[in-house]
Amino acid sequence: MVGGLGVREFGVPGGMPVLFVHGYASSGWAAGWTLCGEVLRREGVRVIAVDRPGYGGTPPGAPWLELVAALVEPVGPVVVAGVSMGASAALGLAVARPDLVAGVAVLSGMAPAPAGKWAPASREDAFYWRLARSAPWLLRRLCAVSAGAMSKGARGDAAKLMARVERALPAADLEVFRERMGTGRAAFLADVAESSRQGGAAMADDLVRHLRPWAADPAAVKVPVRLLHGVEDPKVPVKLARSLADRLPDVRAAYLPGGHFAPFADQEALVGTLLDLGRAKS
């Protein structure tokens, strides 16, 4: 833990700094399996991966923006990579402290939820969203059970856990996941353990919070944004990604073949995007 935050680093110490903000049911360890260490080292990129409140080593209710700002001030401005439900926190930092942010990469990012009924293609995800709307008390109990199962799986037979994860993935995401497991298996298992260490309250809070207006308006983001999103994303419909892009003043969006893991399929291109954002500020 560093300054009240769960923090891990990957890539090259002293390299171009990238702040990695994980998504739902995850932790900073996600950077260790979604990003290729070899590419990071070759390109001279330093990844600072932080846990969001209630996940990993960051306590629930921690003043995340203030703590992250203090963490990156000595090395900023940084490129911020916001993954899935980490997108709102990444963009929120850009609004609150634009002096510390060179640019934001939104990777399969969740957008502000639209009014009315909508649902992702994933049946399990759609069920969780329905509970967030109509029965948050039940959602919290279900997330607690889910976190317990994840924690037990992380402590048990790794092969069984991996097989269970793979069975739940659509074909496009399964291909990317297996590719990333070539070097990222240990980090993935650590991610599962850390994401569930404090129970499931942060998971339920993520869903409920994303049904409300964001604290930071995407229209107030003044730094460059690069948005990468799979056109077949089963968790965050591409329609939502397009709606977020429409609200960002300085954005370049790329809609990629594939699902939720589509931004991670081409590691060279992804790291190139991060480098481009970093160069734009220099």
N, C-alpha and C positions, 0 to 999 in steps of 0.2 A: 504494500500500500504506500502511496506517495501523496502527501498532503491531503489525506482524507479520501483519496480515490484508489480504486483498484487499477493498476497500470502495468502493462507489459510492453516490451519493445521488440521489434523485429527489423531486419534489414541491416543497415550500416550506421553505427554510431557516428554522429557528426554529418550525416547525409542530409539531403533535402527533407525537411520535416513534414510528415503527413500525420494528422490526427485522425484515427480510425474510430468511428462511432458505430457500435454494433446494433443489431436489430432485436426483434422479439425473441424471448427465450434463448438468449445467447450471452456472450461476455466478450471481453477484449481478446480472449483466446481465438475468437473467430478470425482475426487478422492472420493468425498463424496457419490457417488451412485454406482460407479463401484467396490469399495472396501467395504468390510463389516467391519463396525466399531467395532462390537463385537469381531471379529477375530483379528483385529489389536490390540485392547486393551488387549485381552487375551495373545497374543504373544509378547507384549511389543514393538510395532512398532510405530514410529512417522513418519507420512507422511507430507512432506512439499510440497504443490502443488502450482506451479507457473504458471502465465499466460504468454503465449508467446506474442511477439509484435503484437499489434493491437487487441488483445483479452482482455476482462475483464478490469483489471486495469493497464495493461502494455502498454505504449504509442507505436504507430507505430514507427519503426526505432530505438527503444531502443537497446543499446548494450547488448543484452541478455546474451551472454556468460560471459562477464565481470561482469554484475550485479549478475548473478546466482553464479558465483565463489565467489564473496564477501559475498553473503548470506550464503553459505554453509561452507565457510572456518572455522568458529568457531566450527562447529559440525562434519566436514568431517573426514575421507572419508565417502561418502554416497553411497548407492545403488541408481541407477537412473532407473526409470521405464518410458519408452517411449512408448506411446500409439498411434497407427495408424501413422498419420503424425508427431507426436511428436518424433518418433524414430530417425529421422535425427538429431534433436536438442540434444537428449539424447546421441547419439553416438558422435556427434560433441563435446560435453562437455568432453567426455572420451578421445578424441584425444587431445583437447586443454589443459586439466588439469587432466591428469591421477593420479596425486597426491591426487586429491579430490574425485576420483571415485573408489569405491570398486568393482563395477561390474554394468552391465547394463541388465535390463530385457526388451526385445523388445516384446511388446504385440500387436499382429495384426499389426505389423509395416509396413509402406510403405517403399519399397525399391527404390533405384535409378531407375527411369523409363527407360526401354529399348528403344533402337533406333527403329524406325519404328512404325507401328500401333499395338496397343494392347488395350484391353478394359476390364474393370471389368464386372461381370455378371449383376450388377445393371444397368438398362437402364438409370436412372437419373444420376448416377455417370459417366457412359460412355459419356453421352451428355456433362456434365461439362468438362470432360477431352478433348473432341473434341474441345470445345470452347477455352480451354486453349492453344491448339496447333494452332488453325487457326484464332481465333477472340477474343483475350484477352480483347479487349475493350468492347465487348458484354458480356463476362463473368463477367466483373466488374459490369456492370449494372444489370445483373441477380443476382449476389451475393448480391448487394445492396437491391434488391427487396426481396430476400430470407431472409436477415437479418431483414428487416422491418417486414416481416410476423412473424418471430420468436419472435421479440420483442413484437409485438402486441399480439401474442399468450401467451407469458409469463405474460403479464399484464391482460389477459382476463380470460376466463373460463378454469380452469386447466383441468377439465374432458375432454373438447373438444380437448385441446392440446394433452393430453395423448392418446386419441382415434386416433387422426391423426397420431401420431408417431407410434402407434402400427400397424395401417393399412399398413404402409410403410415397416414394418419389415418382413423378411422371417421367417418361422416357427421356425427354430433353434434359431435365435436371439430373437424372441418374447418370447420364454420360459425363456431365461436368463434375458431379460429385466424385465419381470413381477416378477421374483424372486428378482431381485435387487430393484424393486420398493417397496418391502415389508418394507424396512427400509430407502430407499434412495430417496423417492419421492420428499421431500422438496429440497434436494440437486440437483436433476435433474432439477426441475423447476428453481432453482437459476442458474444452469449451462446454461440453455437456455437463460435466461435473460442476463447473463454476456457475453456469447459468442457473442451476437448481439449488445452489448451496444455501440460499436464504429462503427457500420455499417458492411458492408460486404467486405471491402477492404482486410482484412487479409485472408479471405477465398479465394478470387481470387489469392492473392499473393502465398498462399500455393500451389495451383495447378500449377501455372506457374513456381514457383521455383523448384518443384519436377520433372519438365520436363528437367531441366538442370543438369549437373554433380554436385554432392554435394561438398560443400566447404571442407568437411573432408572426406577423402577416408576411407571406411569401413575397408580396409586392414591395416589401421594405428591404429586401435583400439587394444590396448595391454591388456586391462583388460578383465576378463571373461564375456561372454555374454550368457544369456539364452533367447532363442527365442521361443515364444509360438504363434501358429497360427492355425486357423481353416481351415480344408481342403475344406470347402464349403464357404469360405469368399467371399461375393458378392462384396465387396469394394476393397480389396487388394487380387488379385488372389494368391493362394498358390504358383504358379510357381515363382512369384516375391519374395515371402518370401524365397523360396529355393535358389534363386539366391543371395539374401543378405547373407544368411547363408554361402554360398560357399565362400564369400569374407571376412568373419570375421575370424581372426586367431585362436581365442580361444572361440568356440561357442558350446553349446549343444542345439539342436533344438528339439522341440516336436510338432508334427503336430496332432492336436486334432480334434475329431469329432465336427462339428458345424460350425458356421459362424464367423462374425466379433467380436462377443462377446464371442467366445469360451474360451479365456483365463480366463474369469471372471465367468465361470460356476462353477468351483470348487474353492471356496475361500480358503479353507484350503491348497490346493496344491499351489495356487498362492502365498499366504503369505509365505508358506514354501520355495518356490523358492527365494523370496526376502531375507528371513533369511539365506538361504544357501549362497547367494552371499555376504551378509554382514559378515558371519563367515569366508569366504574364505580369506578376507583381514586381519582379526584379528589374 
